[in-house]
Amino acid sequence: MSARFDSVIVDVMLVDGTGQPAKSADIAISGDRIAAIGQFNAEDADTVFEGKGYCLAPGFIDVHTHDDTNVIHSPEMMAKISQGVTTVIVGNCGISASPVILDGDPPDPMNLLGDRFDFTYPDFASYASAVETARPSVNVAALIGHTSLRASTLSDLKQPATEEQITAMRDALRLALQQGAIGLSSGLAYSSAMAAPNSEVIALACELSTYGGVYTTHLRSEFAEILAAMDEAFEVGDMAKVPVVLSHHKCAGKANWGRTKQTLAKIDEMRCKQHVALDCYPYTASSSNLDIKQVTADYDIQITWSDSEPDQAGRLLVDIAKEWGVSIEDAARRLQPAGAVYHCMLADDLERVLSHPACMVGSDGLPNDPKPHPRLWGTFPRVLGHYSRDLGLLTIEEAVRKMTGLSASEFGLVERGVIKVGNYADLVLFNPEKVKDVADYQNPVRQAEGIHAVWVNGELSFTDGKVTQNRRGRLLRRASSPLAKPMKGEES
């Protein structure tokens, strides 16, 4: 008599992604699905995996990534799967790998995703096909970037789009949504999108409601003008009748510290009127391209890469300026083009944002940086270890909910994010006493500790600190897309 299940994971504390109290259980997997929850014997399955009493949670969903090209070129995705991440959402901050047609080099900040030869996907279908061919170790869901649409349509990004150009962008976005993209993102703080009036964004966002898409935004300002920038985002959601996600919510800059009391109160007010959520990363430093307008002596700025001065990666801007005998502004100009980590946030603000019930977790890591922000490798274990276990800011159940069930719900990832019979078997087994981030600003490329095993679509994909040979990640199209189906040769 054949076994009832392909595999069972025995002796775990089940943290199911809903926020409900953890409970002792065994989990059975058949194909790519959770087949049963209960108590099982060795003869019930072909493979038995010993859980050792550790926590078993839904695979973590990284709602804010810039992994667009990396899931294709580096499909092992070690930085993510080693944290327990089983799904990444790409295309954030207005920059996506598709649909893109460029005449030259990608503009800032699209260059964070790669050079001109990385943008070879004129429509979303070609990008989806490339992901499916690469078969990354994690699932991929994709937003379409407003800046990417602009760069493919406008000859001058310093100008608002004309009506004709808006129509062309709407057509491209509509086709991408039909092909399974999950929404639209914007990055209005960047020079390549700053000239876009809110009417331009609203016109594009109006395409989303027909397809059940979401609008995510890197606000036009996270500094003094943050409340006005939030109002602009809420207007998009209201006019287009779509959910809004405020990306990497923060109050940046020393003069802005403490204002999360205001911003979160504003979010609570608006949540009574429309669908609003937010995400954050569990660090008090941000990371992006080196922006002369953000150069200040108020806090440390660490260089992550520089095309003109590559040996300066990893050093503080103030130390570089002192060595060169110039101002920090002149040093920043000499380093261009470059990337930086900005230690621009207050710990109290971060804790308020992270603990907000509508806040999800996203790493916002930049995988192409030679000296990346440690959030690329440490975000999810840091929430579990530092903020949940050590500080007690969140219960383990609430921490997991913010990284799984809440995320799946906000982004429309059907039958994922919660451990439930019939859902996809995206799972992570971690030691709650040992899990922690070990990547830091000096040594940012380091695997987290305490992540014992990871399953993606029912397949054991990471164990003993290594990615297995059985990569089973999928391109997750919108559930209502006519193209929404598993990859060839896989079960539905």
GUVO-120496 format. One line per 8 residues: their letters; for each residue x, y, z negated of C-alpha. Coordinates in Angstrom, 1 decimal, padded with zeros to 4 digits. Example, Ala and Ser with C-alpha at 12.3 -4.5 7.8 and 13.67 -1.06 7.14 Angstrom:
as> 012.3 -004.5 -007.8  013.7 -001.1 -007.1
END
This chain:
msarfdsv> 000.0 000.0 000.0  001.5 003.4 001.0  001.9 006.2 -001.4  -000.9 008.7 -001.8  001.4 011.8 -001.4  004.6 012.7 000.3  006.1 014.1 -002.9  005.2 015.0 -006.5
ivdvmlvd> 006.9 017.5 -008.8  006.5 016.2 -012.3  006.8 017.8 -015.7  006.5 021.5 -015.0  004.9 024.6 -016.6  002.5 025.7 -013.9  002.4 029.5 -013.5  -000.2 029.7 -010.8
gtgqpaks> 000.1 033.3 -009.5  -003.3 034.5 -010.8  -002.0 035.8 -014.1  -003.7 033.0 -016.1  -001.8 031.3 -018.9  000.8 028.7 -017.9  000.0 025.1 -018.4  001.7 021.7 -018.2
adiaisgd> 001.0 019.8 -015.0  002.4 017.8 -012.1  002.0 018.9 -008.5  001.4 016.6 -005.5  002.3 017.7 -001.9  001.0 016.1 001.4  002.4 017.6 004.6  002.6 021.4 004.1
riaaigqf> -000.2 021.6 001.5  -000.7 021.2 -002.2  -002.7 018.0 -002.3  -003.5 017.7 -006.1  -002.7 019.0 -009.5  -002.8 016.7 -012.5  -000.6 013.8 -013.9  001.0 011.4 -011.5
naedadtv> 003.2 008.3 -011.5  006.3 007.5 -009.5  004.4 005.1 -007.3  002.0 007.9 -006.3  004.5 009.5 -003.9  007.4 008.7 -001.6  009.5 011.3 -003.4  009.5 012.3 -007.1
fegkgycl> 011.2 015.6 -008.1  011.8 016.0 -011.8  010.7 019.5 -013.0  012.5 019.3 -016.4  009.8 021.3 -018.1  010.7 024.4 -016.0  008.3 026.9 -014.6  006.7 026.1 -011.2
apgfidvh> 005.3 029.2 -009.5  004.1 030.1 -006.0  007.1 031.0 -003.8  007.8 034.7 -004.2  006.6 037.1 -001.5  009.0 040.0 -000.8  006.6 042.6 000.4  009.2 045.2 001.3
thddtnvi> 012.1 044.0 003.4  014.3 045.1 006.4  015.0 041.5 007.4  013.5 042.0 010.9  016.5 040.8 012.9  018.2 038.8 010.1  015.5 036.1 010.1  016.5 035.5 013.7
hspemmak> 020.3 035.9 013.5  020.8 034.5 010.0  017.9 032.1 009.6  019.3 030.5 006.4  018.3 033.7 004.6  020.4 032.8 001.6  019.9 036.2 -000.1  016.2 035.6 -000.2
isqgvttv> 015.6 031.9 -000.6  018.2 031.7 -003.4  015.9 034.1 -005.4  012.8 031.9 -004.8  011.5 034.0 -002.0  009.5 032.0 000.5  007.9 034.8 002.5  009.3 038.2 003.7
ivgncgis> 007.3 041.1 005.0  009.4 042.9 007.6  008.8 046.2 009.6  008.7 048.5 006.6  009.4 052.2 006.3  008.4 052.9 009.9  011.1 050.7 011.4  010.5 047.4 013.1
aspvildg> 012.3 045.2 015.6  009.2 045.2 017.9  007.6 046.5 020.0  010.6 048.4 021.0  012.1 049.6 024.3  015.2 051.8 023.9  017.2 053.7 026.5  020.2 054.1 024.2
dppdpmnl> 021.3 053.5 020.6  018.6 053.1 017.9  017.9 056.3 016.0  018.4 056.7 012.3  017.0 054.8 010.4  016.2 052.1 013.0  020.0 051.5 013.0  019.6 049.9 009.6
lgdrfdft> 018.1 046.9 011.5  021.0 046.6 014.0  022.5 048.1 017.1  020.8 048.5 020.5  021.4 044.9 021.4  019.3 043.7 018.5  016.2 045.5 019.8  015.2 043.1 022.6
ypdfasya> 011.5 042.6 021.9  009.3 044.9 024.0  006.2 043.4 022.5  005.3 041.6 019.3  004.8 038.2 021.1  008.4 038.1 022.1  009.5 038.9 018.6  007.2 036.2 017.2
savetarp> 008.6 033.7 019.7  012.2 034.5 018.6  011.3 034.0 015.0  009.7 030.7 015.7  012.7 029.5 017.8  015.1 030.5 015.0  012.9 028.7 012.4  014.2 030.7 009.4
svnvaali> 014.1 029.2 005.9  011.4 031.6 004.8  008.0 032.6 006.3  007.9 036.0 008.1  004.9 038.4 008.3  005.5 041.6 010.3  004.4 045.2 010.2  004.7 047.5 013.2
ghtslras> 006.8 050.6 012.6  005.6 054.1 013.4  009.1 055.3 014.1  009.7 052.3 016.4  006.6 053.2 018.4  007.8 056.8 018.6  011.3 055.8 019.7  009.8 053.7 022.5
tlsdlkqp> 007.5 056.4 023.7  008.9 059.9 022.9  012.0 061.4 024.5  012.4 063.9 021.6  011.7 062.5 018.1  011.9 066.1 016.7  008.6 066.9 018.2  005.0 065.7 017.5
ateeqita> 003.6 063.2 020.0  001.3 064.5 022.7  -002.1 063.0 023.2  -000.8 060.9 026.1  002.0 059.6 023.9  -000.4 058.8 021.1  -002.5 056.9 023.5  000.5 054.9 024.6
mrdalrla> 001.5 054.2 021.0  -002.0 053.1 020.1  -002.1 050.7 023.1  001.2 049.2 021.9  000.1 048.9 018.3  -003.3 047.4 019.4  -001.5 044.7 021.4  000.8 043.9 018.5
lqqgaigl> -002.2 043.5 016.2  -003.9 041.3 018.7  -000.7 039.2 018.8  -000.7 038.8 015.0  001.1 041.7 013.4  -000.4 042.5 010.0  -000.3 046.3 009.9  001.4 049.6 010.5
ssglayss> 004.2 051.2 008.4  005.5 054.7 008.4  008.7 056.4 007.2  007.8 060.1 007.2  010.8 061.2 005.1  013.2 060.4 007.9  014.1 062.9 010.6  012.9 060.6 013.4
amaapnse> 009.3 060.7 012.0  009.3 064.0 010.1  007.9 066.0 013.0  004.8 063.7 013.2  001.8 065.5 011.7  -000.6 063.4 009.7  -003.1 063.5 012.6  -000.6 061.4 014.6
vialacel> -000.4 058.8 011.9  -004.2 058.7 011.4  -004.7 058.2 015.1  -002.5 055.1 015.0  -003.9 053.8 011.7  -007.4 053.9 013.2  -006.4 050.8 015.2  -006.0 048.8 012.0
styggvyt> -009.5 048.5 010.7  -010.7 046.4 013.7  -008.0 043.9 013.0  -007.9 043.9 009.2  -004.5 045.5 009.1  -002.9 047.4 006.2  -001.0 050.7 006.2  002.2 051.0 004.2
thlrsefa> 004.2 054.2 003.9  007.5 055.5 002.8  006.1 058.9 001.7  007.2 062.1 003.4  008.7 063.0 000.0  009.5 061.2 -003.2  011.0 064.3 -004.7  009.2 067.6 -005.8
eilaamde> 006.5 067.4 -003.1  005.5 063.8 -004.0  001.9 064.5 -005.0  001.2 066.3 -001.6  002.9 063.4 000.2  000.6 060.9 -001.7  -002.4 063.0 -000.7  -001.3 062.7 002.9
afevgdma> -001.1 058.9 002.6  -004.5 058.7 001.0  -006.0 060.8 003.8  -004.7 058.2 006.3  -006.4 055.4 004.4  -009.6 057.4 004.0  -009.8 058.5 007.7  -008.8 055.1 009.1
kvpvvlsh> -010.8 053.1 006.5  -007.8 050.8 005.8  -005.9 049.7 002.7  -002.9 051.8 001.7  000.4 050.6 000.1  002.8 053.2 -001.2  006.2 051.8 -000.6  009.0 051.6 -003.2
hkcagkan> 007.1 054.1 -005.4  009.4 056.3 -007.4  010.0 059.8 -008.6  013.4 060.6 -007.2  015.8 063.3 -008.3  016.6 064.6 -011.8  014.1 067.4 -011.6  011.4 064.9 -010.8
wgrtkqtl> 012.1 062.5 -013.7  009.1 061.7 -015.9  006.5 062.5 -013.2  005.3 058.9 -012.7  002.8 059.8 -015.4  001.3 062.1 -012.9  001.7 059.9 -009.8  000.3 056.8 -011.5
akidemrc> -002.7 058.8 -012.8  -003.3 060.0 -009.2  -003.1 056.4 -008.0  -005.6 055.3 -010.6  -007.9 058.2 -009.6  -007.8 057.2 -005.9  -008.2 053.5 -006.6  -011.7 054.4 -007.7
kqhvaldc> -012.4 055.8 -004.2  -010.4 053.7 -001.8  -008.1 050.6 -001.6  -004.6 051.6 -002.8  -001.7 049.5 -004.0  002.1 050.1 -004.4  005.3 048.2 -004.6  008.7 048.8 -006.3
ypytasss> 012.1 047.3 -006.8  013.4 046.7 -010.4  016.4 049.1 -010.2  016.9 052.8 -010.9  019.0 053.3 -007.7  017.7 053.6 -004.2  019.6 052.8 -001.0  019.4 054.1 002.6
nldikqvt> 021.5 056.0 005.1  023.7 058.7 003.7  021.5 061.8 004.0  023.3 065.2 003.6  020.1 066.7 002.2  020.2 064.2 -000.7  023.8 064.8 -001.6  024.0 066.1 -005.2
adydiqit> 026.2 066.1 -008.3  023.2 065.3 -010.5  023.8 061.5 -010.3  026.2 059.0 -008.8  026.1 058.3 -005.1  027.9 055.1 -004.0  028.9 054.6 -000.3  027.7 051.2 001.1
wsdsepdq> 029.2 051.6 004.6  030.8 054.1 006.9  031.5 053.8 010.5  034.1 056.6 010.5  035.7 055.6 007.1  034.9 051.9 006.6  037.5 051.5 003.8  035.4 053.8 001.6
agrllvdi> 032.5 051.3 001.2  031.8 050.6 -002.4  033.3 053.9 -003.7  031.6 056.8 -005.4  031.1 059.9 -003.2  032.5 062.2 -005.9  035.7 060.1 -006.1  036.1 060.2 -002.3
akewgvsi> 035.6 063.9 -002.3  038.2 064.4 -005.1  040.7 062.3 -003.3  040.2 064.2 000.0  040.2 067.6 -001.8  036.9 068.6 -000.3  033.3 069.2 -001.6  030.9 066.2 -001.8
edaarrlq> 028.9 067.7 001.1  032.0 067.9 003.3  033.0 064.4 002.3  029.5 063.1 003.2  029.8 064.8 006.6  033.2 063.1 007.2  031.8 059.7 006.3  028.9 059.9 008.8
pagavyhc> 027.3 057.7 009.9  027.1 056.0 006.6  024.9 054.4 004.0  024.6 055.0 000.3  023.2 053.9 -003.0  021.6 056.8 -004.9  021.3 056.5 -008.7  018.4 058.9 -008.7
mladdler> 015.7 057.4 -011.0  014.8 057.3 -014.7  014.4 053.9 -016.4  011.2 055.0 -018.1  009.7 055.8 -014.8  010.7 052.5 -013.3  009.1 050.6 -016.2  005.9 052.5 -015.9
vlshpacm> 005.6 051.8 -012.2  006.6 048.1 -012.5  004.0 047.5 -015.2  001.2 049.1 -013.3  -001.5 046.5 -012.5  -001.5 047.3 -008.8  002.2 047.2 -008.4  003.8 044.4 -006.3
vgsdglpn> 007.5 043.6 -006.1  009.7 044.2 -003.0  013.4 044.2 -002.7  013.9 046.8 000.0  017.3 045.3 000.5  019.5 046.2 003.5  021.1 042.9 004.7  023.4 044.5 007.2
dpkphprl> 025.2 046.7 004.7  028.8 045.5 004.0  028.4 046.6 000.4  024.6 046.3 -000.2  022.5 047.4 -003.1  022.3 044.4 -005.5  018.5 044.3 -005.1  019.1 042.3 -001.9
wgtfprvl> 020.2 039.3 -003.9  018.7 039.9 -007.4  015.3 041.5 -007.3  013.0 038.6 -008.2  015.2 037.0 -010.9  015.7 040.4 -012.4  012.0 040.9 -012.9  011.7 037.4 -014.5
ghysrdlg> 014.8 037.6 -016.6  015.5 041.3 -017.5  012.1 042.8 -017.4  009.9 039.9 -018.5  012.0 037.6 -020.8  014.5 040.1 -022.2  012.6 043.4 -022.4  009.1 041.9 -022.7
lltieeav> 007.7 044.5 -020.3  005.6 041.8 -018.6  004.4 038.4 -019.5  005.9 035.6 -017.3  002.4 035.1 -015.9  002.0 038.8 -015.0  005.5 039.0 -013.5  004.7 036.0 -011.3
rkmtglsa> 001.3 037.5 -010.2  003.0 040.7 -009.1  005.4 038.6 -006.9  002.9 036.1 -005.5  -000.9 036.2 -005.8  -001.3 040.0 -005.8  001.1 040.3 -002.8  -000.7 037.6 -000.8
sefglver> -004.1 039.3 -001.5  -002.9 042.8 -000.5  -001.3 041.7 002.7  -003.9 039.2 003.8  -001.6 036.1 003.6  -004.3 033.5 003.5  -003.9 030.3 001.4  -000.6 031.5 000.0
gvikvgny> 000.5 033.2 -003.2  -001.5 031.0 -005.6  -000.9 027.4 -006.6  -004.3 025.8 -005.7  -005.3 022.5 -004.1  -005.4 023.1 -000.3  -003.1 026.1 -000.3  000.3 025.9 001.4
adlvlfnp> 003.0 024.4 -000.7  005.3 027.4 -001.0  006.8 026.8 -004.4  009.7 027.8 -006.7  010.9 026.0 -009.7  012.9 028.1 -012.2  014.4 027.8 -015.6  012.6 030.6 -017.6
ekvkdvad> 015.4 030.7 -020.2  018.2 031.0 -017.7  016.8 032.9 -014.7  018.6 036.2 -014.1  020.2 038.4 -011.5  024.0 038.5 -011.4  024.6 040.7 -008.4  025.7 044.2 -009.5
yqnpvrqa> 026.9 047.4 -007.8  030.5 046.3 -007.8  029.8 042.7 -006.7  026.4 042.8 -005.0  026.6 039.6 -002.9  026.1 037.0 -005.6  023.4 034.3 -006.0  021.0 034.6 -008.9
egihavwv> 021.0 032.0 -011.7  018.2 029.8 -012.9  016.4 029.1 -009.5  016.3 025.4 -009.5  014.5 024.5 -006.3  012.3 026.1 -003.6  009.8 024.5 -001.2  008.6 026.1 002.0
ngelsftd> 005.5 024.7 003.7  005.9 021.5 001.7  009.6 021.0 002.5  012.3 021.1 -000.2  014.3 023.9 001.4  016.7 025.1 -001.4  018.3 023.1 -004.2  021.6 022.9 -006.0
gkvtqnrr> 022.4 026.4 -004.8  022.2 025.5 -001.2  019.7 025.8 001.7  018.8 022.3 002.9  018.8 021.3 006.6  015.0 021.3 006.7  014.2 025.0 007.4  010.4 025.2 007.6
grllrras> 009.6 029.0 007.7  006.9 030.2 010.0  005.8 033.4 011.6  002.6 034.3 009.6  000.2 036.0 012.0  -002.9 037.8 010.8  -005.4 035.2 009.8  -008.0 036.5 012.3
splakpmk> -005.5 036.6 015.2  -006.3 034.1 018.0  -002.6 033.2 018.0  -002.6 032.3 014.3  -001.4 028.7 014.2  001.6 026.8 012.8  004.7 026.2 014.9  004.8 023.4 017.5
gees> 005.1 020.0 015.9  003.9 021.1 012.4  000.7 020.4 010.6  -001.9 023.1 010.2
END
